[in-house]
Amino acid sequence: MTEAQVQPLDVLSSPVRREIMDALANLPHLTSAGQPNRSTGLTAADLAERLHLHVTTVRFHLDRLEQAGLVASHDERARVGRPRRRFTVQPGQLTEVTAPDAYRLLAEVLAASMASGESHDAAEAGRRWALEHAAELVGIDVAENSTPASTPGAWLAKVGAVLDVLDRWGYQPTVSTADAGRTAQLGLHHCPLRQLAVDNPAVACGVHRGVIQGTLEALGETDATVSLIPFVQPELCVARLSTATPFPERSVPVLPTERPAR
């Protein structure tokens, strides 16, 4: 694979490049009119000072980021001497910056599994991690949602918490329902671990399936079933979440029969 063919997610596997992207992503790179702001951006020397790295090291990583299309550069004319090259995040590539958090979370999941001293597959490692971190991951009170949902709305609120967790991993999820609201189908767009999922789906997909399962269990849905189908389209995976708890049937009010006019 040549330098020009390096994929963005491969490039972002480097902690130093993730730090560089974080620094550049927090800079205003457009003017109020939406045009590139040539006075913004950071030089390699600026980044080296901020990140406490040697400037040669920073230049090397900037070259890799620029080759992957994640960073853009422009020369700023100086009054004296050579022009200074400034770097900014490439417009339209910010969705890729969600990947660093996904790699950090994946490393955290696998490290916790190894630290336990027990042998777990990827799905079980993801499940245990989600159970441990559920309170800080979801946007609803775990203690108040520790029993299975008894209505479609309560179930979908828990599905919404799963969406929040997946969003934090870097997915762009969508949701639809079936079976009178008892099954939620999640469209997982733009997998933040796509290259790993292609090379080793048992790890990437297994961890994410476990994270979904563990989040539901933490919210009281211990009997919910979770399936994950990777790459139904090049940039789309599908997860199906079904509750095992039957919702009570709602009686339909019967309107009085209208008497015919005399």
C-alpha positions as CSV (number, residue, x, y, z in Angstrom):
1,M,0.0,0.0,0.0
2,T,1.5,3.3,-1.0
3,E,1.5,6.5,1.1
4,A,-1.3,8.0,-1.0
5,Q,-3.5,4.9,-0.4
6,V,-3.4,5.1,3.4
7,Q,-6.9,5.2,4.8
8,P,-7.9,7.9,7.3
9,L,-8.7,5.4,10.1
10,D,-5.3,3.7,9.7
11,V,-3.6,7.1,10.0
12,L,-5.5,8.0,13.1
13,S,-4.4,4.8,14.9
14,S,-1.4,6.9,16.0
15,P,-1.9,8.7,19.4
16,V,0.3,11.6,18.2
17,R,-1.8,12.1,15.1
18,R,-5.0,12.0,17.1
19,E,-3.5,14.8,19.4
20,I,-2.6,16.8,16.3
21,M,-6.2,16.4,14.9
22,D,-7.7,17.4,18.2
23,A,-5.6,20.6,18.3
24,L,-6.4,21.5,14.7
25,A,-10.1,20.6,14.9
26,N,-10.6,23.1,17.7
27,L,-9.4,26.0,15.5
28,P,-11.8,28.3,13.5
29,H,-10.9,27.5,9.9
30,L,-13.6,29.4,8.1
31,T,-14.4,33.1,7.9
32,S,-17.9,34.4,8.6
33,A,-18.6,34.1,4.9
34,G,-17.7,30.4,4.9
35,Q,-14.4,30.8,3.1
36,P,-11.0,29.4,4.2
37,N,-9.5,31.7,6.7
38,R,-5.8,32.0,5.7
39,S,-4.9,33.7,9.0
40,T,-5.8,30.6,11.0
41,G,-4.2,27.2,11.4
42,L,-1.0,26.2,13.2
43,T,2.5,25.8,12.0
44,A,4.5,22.6,12.8
45,A,6.4,24.7,15.3
46,D,3.2,25.8,16.9
47,L,2.0,22.2,17.3
48,A,5.4,21.1,18.5
49,E,5.2,23.7,21.3
50,R,1.6,22.8,22.2
51,L,2.2,19.0,22.2
52,H,5.7,19.1,23.7
53,L,7.1,17.2,20.7
54,H,10.1,17.8,18.4
55,V,9.1,19.8,15.4
56,T,10.6,17.1,13.0
57,T,8.3,14.5,14.6
58,V,5.3,16.8,14.1
59,R,6.2,17.4,10.5
60,F,6.3,13.7,9.8
61,H,2.9,13.1,11.2
62,L,1.4,16.2,9.5
63,D,2.6,14.8,6.2
64,R,0.8,11.5,6.9
65,L,-2.4,13.3,7.8
66,E,-2.2,15.5,4.7
67,Q,-1.7,12.4,2.5
68,A,-4.8,10.8,4.0
69,G,-6.8,14.0,3.2
70,L,-7.5,14.8,6.9
71,V,-5.3,18.0,7.0
72,A,-4.9,20.9,4.6
73,S,-2.0,23.3,4.4
74,H,-1.4,26.8,3.0
75,D,1.5,29.1,3.0
76,E,1.3,32.4,4.9
77,R,3.4,35.1,3.4
78,A,5.9,36.6,5.8
79,R,7.3,40.1,5.6
80,V,10.8,38.7,6.0
81,G,12.1,35.2,5.1
82,R,10.4,32.2,3.8
83,P,6.6,31.8,4.0
84,R,5.3,29.9,6.9
85,R,3.1,26.8,6.3
86,R,0.0,26.6,8.3
87,F,-2.2,23.5,8.8
88,T,-5.9,23.2,9.3
89,V,-8.4,20.3,9.4
90,Q,-9.6,19.5,5.9
91,P,-13.2,20.8,5.4
92,G,-15.6,17.9,5.0
93,Q,-13.4,15.4,6.9
94,L,-14.5,16.1,10.5
95,T,-16.7,13.0,10.6
96,E,-13.5,11.0,10.5
97,V,-12.2,12.6,13.7
98,T,-14.7,10.6,15.7
99,A,-12.5,7.6,15.1
100,P,-9.8,8.4,17.7
101,D,-12.3,8.2,20.6
102,A,-13.4,4.8,19.2
103,Y,-9.9,3.5,19.2
104,R,-9.4,4.8,22.7
105,L,-12.6,3.1,23.9
106,L,-11.7,-0.1,22.2
107,A,-8.3,-0.1,23.9
108,E,-10.0,0.5,27.2
109,V,-12.4,-2.4,26.7
110,L,-9.7,-4.8,25.8
111,A,-7.3,-3.6,28.5
112,A,-10.0,-4.1,31.1
113,S,-10.7,-7.6,29.9
114,M,-7.0,-8.5,30.1
115,A,-6.6,-6.9,33.5
116,S,-9.5,-9.1,34.9
117,G,-7.3,-12.2,34.4
118,E,-10.2,-14.0,32.9
119,S,-10.6,-15.2,29.3
120,H,-13.3,-13.3,27.5
121,D,-14.3,-13.1,23.8
122,A,-14.7,-9.6,22.3
123,A,-18.5,-9.6,22.8
124,E,-18.2,-10.5,26.5
125,A,-15.5,-7.9,27.0
126,G,-17.7,-5.2,25.5
127,R,-20.7,-6.3,27.6
128,R,-18.7,-6.2,30.9
129,W,-17.3,-2.8,30.0
130,A,-20.7,-1.4,29.3
131,L,-22.1,-2.8,32.5
132,E,-19.3,-1.1,34.5
133,H,-19.6,2.3,32.7
134,A,-23.3,2.4,32.0
135,A,-24.1,5.1,34.6
136,E,-21.6,7.6,32.9
137,L,-22.4,6.5,29.3
138,V,-26.2,6.8,29.1
139,G,-28.3,9.9,29.4
140,I,-31.0,8.4,31.7
141,D,-30.9,7.3,35.3
142,V,-29.7,3.7,35.5
143,A,-31.2,3.0,38.9
144,E,-34.6,4.3,37.8
145,N,-34.6,2.1,34.7
146,S,-33.5,-1.2,36.2
147,T,-36.6,-3.1,35.3
148,P,-37.8,-4.2,31.9
149,A,-39.8,-1.7,29.9
150,S,-43.5,-2.4,29.9
151,T,-44.5,0.0,27.1
152,P,-43.1,0.8,23.7
153,G,-42.2,4.3,24.8
154,A,-40.2,3.1,27.8
155,W,-38.4,0.5,25.6
156,L,-37.6,3.2,23.0
157,A,-36.2,5.4,25.8
158,K,-33.7,2.6,26.5
159,V,-32.9,2.2,22.8
160,G,-32.2,5.9,22.8
161,A,-29.6,5.4,25.5
162,V,-28.0,2.8,23.3
163,L,-27.9,5.3,20.5
164,D,-26.1,7.8,22.7
165,V,-23.5,5.2,23.5
166,L,-23.0,4.3,19.9
167,D,-22.8,8.0,19.0
168,R,-20.0,8.4,21.6
169,W,-18.1,5.5,19.8
170,G,-18.3,7.5,16.6
171,Y,-21.2,5.9,14.7
172,Q,-23.9,8.0,13.1
173,P,-26.9,5.8,14.1
174,T,-30.5,5.9,12.8
175,V,-33.4,3.9,14.2
176,S,-36.6,2.3,13.0
177,T,-39.1,0.0,14.8
178,A,-41.1,-3.1,14.0
179,D,-43.3,-5.6,15.9
180,A,-45.4,-2.9,17.5
181,G,-42.4,-1.2,18.8
182,R,-40.8,-4.3,20.4
183,T,-37.9,-4.5,17.9
184,A,-35.6,-1.6,17.1
185,Q,-33.4,-1.7,14.0
186,L,-30.4,0.5,14.2
187,G,-28.6,1.6,11.1
188,L,-24.9,2.1,12.1
189,H,-23.4,4.4,9.5
190,H,-19.7,5.1,8.9
191,C,-18.2,2.5,11.3
192,P,-15.4,4.3,13.3
193,L,-13.4,1.0,13.3
194,R,-14.1,0.1,9.7
195,Q,-10.6,-1.1,8.8
196,L,-10.4,-3.3,11.9
197,A,-14.0,-4.6,11.2
198,V,-12.9,-5.6,7.7
199,D,-9.7,-7.3,8.9
200,N,-11.0,-8.7,12.1
201,P,-14.8,-8.5,12.4
202,A,-14.8,-10.9,15.4
203,V,-13.1,-8.2,17.5
204,A,-14.6,-4.9,16.2
205,C,-18.2,-6.2,15.7
206,G,-18.0,-8.5,18.7
207,V,-17.1,-5.6,21.0
208,H,-19.9,-3.4,19.7
209,R,-22.5,-6.1,20.0
210,G,-21.4,-6.7,23.6
211,V,-21.5,-2.9,24.3
212,I,-25.1,-2.8,23.1
213,Q,-26.0,-5.9,25.1
214,G,-24.4,-4.6,28.2
215,T,-26.0,-1.2,28.0
216,L,-29.4,-2.8,27.7
217,E,-28.7,-5.1,30.6
218,A,-27.6,-2.2,32.8
219,L,-31.0,-0.7,32.1
220,G,-32.9,-3.8,33.2
221,E,-33.3,-5.4,29.8
222,T,-31.5,-8.6,30.7
223,D,-33.6,-10.8,28.3
224,A,-33.3,-8.5,25.3
225,T,-31.8,-10.1,22.2
226,V,-29.1,-8.3,20.1
227,S,-27.9,-9.2,16.6
228,L,-25.4,-7.3,14.5
229,I,-25.1,-7.7,10.7
230,P,-21.9,-6.1,9.5
231,F,-21.6,-4.3,6.1
232,V,-25.0,-4.8,4.6
233,Q,-23.8,-1.9,2.5
234,P,-20.2,-0.6,2.3
235,E,-20.8,2.0,5.0
236,L,-23.7,0.5,6.8
237,C,-24.1,-2.2,9.5
238,V,-27.4,-3.1,11.1
239,A,-28.2,-4.0,14.7
240,R,-31.5,-5.4,15.8
241,L,-32.6,-5.1,19.4
242,S,-35.7,-6.9,20.6
243,T,-37.3,-6.9,24.0
244,A,-38.6,-10.2,25.4
245,T,-41.1,-8.5,27.6
246,P,-44.6,-8.5,26.2
247,F,-46.4,-5.2,26.2
248,P,-49.9,-5.2,27.5
249,E,-52.6,-5.1,24.8
250,R,-54.5,-1.8,24.8
251,S,-58.2,-2.1,24.5
252,V,-59.8,-0.1,21.7
253,P,-62.7,2.0,22.8
254,V,-66.0,0.9,21.1
255,L,-68.0,3.8,19.8
256,P,-71.8,3.6,20.3
257,T,-73.7,2.5,17.3
258,E,-75.3,5.4,15.7
259,R,-79.1,5.1,15.5
260,P,-80.6,5.7,12.1
261,A,-82.6,8.9,11.9
262,R,-86.4,8.5,11.8
